[in-house]
Amino acid sequence: MADLNRQDLVRNMVDQVDGLSHSLASASLDALITTLTDALSQHKSVTLSGFGTFRVRYRRPRSGIHPRTREPLTIPGAYVPAFVPGPTLCQRLQSSNPQPLPSDPL
């Protein structure tokens, strides 16, 4: 199955909801993304029952190596978005794809 992009998501929303127009589905997706972004930027978590929780995590500063010069450097700490899948999503993933993905070790 191919990866989905924004247009695919909007098209799927229109297909699943009777009477939903393309423009309204697109606006709804925009509103969802804006709401998630605003909440995360305020360090709030967003929980969608049956799907999972979006939250912000702090990644501590760490040491690394510059790939070209091979010189050591310090990578600064940063706040990054994180997603924790809910149990329903995890169960669905386990039951829907019995074949390992190409990147999974055998």
C-alpha positions in Angstrom: 0.0 0.0 0.0 1.3 3.4 -0.9 1.9 6.2 1.6 -0.9 8.7 2.0 -0.4 12.4 1.5 -2.7 15.3 2.4 -4.8 15.1 -0.8 -5.3 11.3 -0.2 -6.5 12.0 3.3 -9.0 14.6 2.1 -10.2 12.3 -0.6 -10.7 9.5 1.9 -12.6 11.8 4.2 -15.0 12.8 1.3 -15.5 9.1 0.5 -16.3 8.1 4.0 -18.7 10.8 4.9 -21.9 11.2 2.8 -22.4 14.8 1.7 -19.0 16.0 2.7 -17.5 18.3 0.1 -13.9 18.4 -0.9 -13.5 22.0 0.3 -15.1 21.3 3.7 -13.0 18.1 4.2 -9.9 20.2 3.4 -10.9 22.9 5.8 -11.6 20.3 8.5 -8.2 18.8 8.1 -6.6 22.3 8.2 -8.5 23.0 11.4 -7.4 19.7 13.0 -3.7 20.4 12.1 -3.9 24.0 13.4 -5.6 22.9 16.7 -2.9 20.1 17.2 -0.1 22.5 16.4 -1.4 25.3 18.7 -1.9 22.8 21.6 1.5 21.3 21.2 3.2 24.7 20.9 1.7 25.4 24.3 3.1 22.1 25.6 -0.4 20.6 26.0 -1.1 17.0 25.1 -3.9 16.0 22.7 -5.6 12.7 23.3 -7.8 11.1 20.6 -9.6 8.1 22.1 -8.9 4.9 20.1 -6.1 6.5 18.2 -3.4 7.9 20.6 -1.9 10.9 22.3 0.2 13.7 20.8 2.5 15.4 23.3 5.8 17.4 23.6 8.9 15.8 24.9 12.2 17.4 25.7 15.3 15.9 24.1 18.3 16.5 26.3 21.5 18.0 24.8 23.9 15.4 23.6 27.3 15.0 22.0 27.7 14.1 18.4 30.1 14.2 15.5 30.0 16.5 12.5 29.6 14.1 9.5 32.0 16.0 7.2 34.7 17.2 9.5 34.4 14.4 12.1 34.8 17.0 14.9 32.9 16.5 18.1 30.0 18.9 18.7 27.2 19.4 21.1 23.7 19.0 19.8 21.4 21.4 21.8 18.4 20.2 23.7 15.0 20.7 22.0 11.3 20.2 22.4 10.0 17.7 19.9 6.6 16.3 19.1 5.9 12.8 20.1 3.0 10.3 19.4 2.0 7.5 21.7 -0.4 5.1 20.0 -3.5 4.0 21.8 -4.3 0.3 22.5 -7.0 0.2 19.8 -4.5 1.4 17.1 -1.8 -1.0 18.3 -4.3 -4.0 18.1 -5.4 -3.0 14.7 -1.8 -2.7 13.5 -1.0 -6.2 14.8 -4.0 -7.8 13.2 -3.9 -6.0 9.9 -0.3 -6.6 8.7 1.0 -10.1 9.3 3.9 -9.6 6.8 7.0 -7.8 8.1 7.7 -4.5 6.5 10.9 -4.4 4.3 12.7 -2.3 6.9 11.9 -4.8 9.7 14.5 -7.3 10.7 13.6 -10.9 10.0 
